[in-house]
């Protein structure tokens, strides 16, 4: 089944105390507020994941890691594995974010390994794809996104897709205030669904949840979510304020 999801990617923001406080504010903001079938996710920094998960225990808000290393354990100084993130309270992992691709050189091939590592733990993947501005301007954006999906995800069996959520995040829209128009988001989401359909068939494509991310905020969320192929949002800056995050969740309900 296609799902409605609003996820907050906190990126490298909020220390331990601030993270717990924000989780508490989100908990209060959502208390007694019908979520109307919207799944809410927050992704804090690794060191704060356990405390945030504890704060949100007993609420429907899920906790995601922002990354993992694809080995389960071993001599990989400074890294965190999927089973270790899971033991701290993460049920999902964001992978392929453009900031990881850009600043940490993550390739599609490396991301394919990470996807396998997350699925091996029965966790969910929120997989990010998106073109940079030059690629959109040269008309390559459909091709770029298609290739990212094929390279990192098309080795999976159809059954694995029930634990994959895609997030279309045009890089030029992230943190810039330049949101994709609802039409730009819709045409890319429809294209993504078609790419998945061509490989896995109509049912997998129809059931796939595709989020939009990139300067999605309390003001523009409703028009983006009104598009038939935009199933929810992956929110950066606006997820750091509980009231804005609540407004975005309500826009999806
Ligand atoms: P902003 O909402 O701050 O543009 O960030 C989007 C994003 O990168 C979410 O992963």
Boltz pocket constraint, residues with backbone or C-beta under 6 A from the ligand:
constraints:
  - pocket:
      binder: B
      contacts: [[A, 9], [A, 97], [A, 169], [A, 173], [A, 174], [A, 175], [A, 176], [A, 177], [A, 213], [A, 214], [A, 215], [A, 216], [A, 234], [A, 235], [A, 236], [A, 237], [A, 238]]
      max_distance: 6.0
